[in-house]
């Protein structure tokens, strides 16, 4: 049986990875939105 500590570390690792991926997606979306706003203002 897996110890609670190792499961917690695994969960934290997965959460950190998920957050990093989410931040990358948000950054890409923000760039797209900024490009759209910029091009529509010209």
C-alpha positions as a Markdown table, in Angstrom:
| # | Residue | x | y | z |
|---|---|---|---|---|
| 1 | Unk | 0.0 | 0.0 | 0.0 |
| 2 | Unk | 1.3 | 3.4 | -0.9 |
| 3 | Unk | 2.0 | 5.7 | 2.0 |
| 4 | Unk | 0.0 | 8.9 | 2.4 |
| 5 | Unk | 3.1 | 11.0 | 2.1 |
| 6 | Unk | 4.1 | 9.6 | -1.4 |
| 7 | Unk | 0.5 | 10.0 | -2.6 |
| 8 | Unk | 0.5 | 13.6 | -1.4 |
| 9 | Unk | 3.7 | 14.3 | -3.2 |
| 10 | Unk | 2.3 | 12.7 | -6.4 |
| 11 | Unk | -0.9 | 14.8 | -6.1 |
| 12 | Unk | 1.1 | 18.0 | -5.6 |
| 13 | Unk | 3.4 | 17.2 | -8.5 |
| 14 | Unk | 0.4 | 16.6 | -10.8 |
| 15 | Unk | -1.3 | 19.8 | -9.5 |
| 16 | Unk | 1.9 | 21.9 | -10.2 |
| 17 | Unk | 2.1 | 20.4 | -13.7 |
| 18 | Unk | -1.5 | 21.2 | -14.4 |
| 19 | Unk | -1.1 | 24.7 | -13.2 |
| 20 | Unk | 2.0 | 25.2 | -15.4 |
| 21 | Unk | 0.0 | 23.9 | -18.5 |
| 22 | Unk | -2.9 | 26.1 | -17.6 |
| 23 | Unk | -0.7 | 29.2 | -17.3 |
| 24 | Unk | 0.8 | 28.4 | -20.8 |
| 25 | Unk | -2.7 | 28.1 | -22.3 |
| 26 | Unk | -3.8 | 31.4 | -20.7 |
| 27 | Unk | -0.6 | 33.1 | -22.0 |
| 28 | Unk | -1.3 | 31.9 | -25.5 |
| 29 | Unk | -5.0 | 33.0 | -25.3 |
| 30 | Unk | -4.0 | 36.4 | -24.0 |
| 31 | Unk | -1.6 | 36.9 | -26.9 |
| 32 | Unk | -4.3 | 35.9 | -29.4 |
| 33 | Unk | -6.8 | 38.3 | -27.8 |
| 34 | Unk | -4.2 | 41.1 | -27.8 |
| 35 | Unk | -3.4 | 40.5 | -31.4 |
| 36 | Unk | -7.1 | 40.6 | -32.3 |
| 37 | Unk | -7.7 | 43.8 | -30.4 |
| 38 | Unk | -4.6 | 45.4 | -31.9 |
| 39 | Unk | -5.5 | 44.5 | -35.5 |
| 40 | Unk | -9.1 | 45.7 | -35.0 |
| 41 | Unk | -7.9 | 49.0 | -33.7 |
| 42 | Unk | -5.8 | 49.8 | -36.8 |
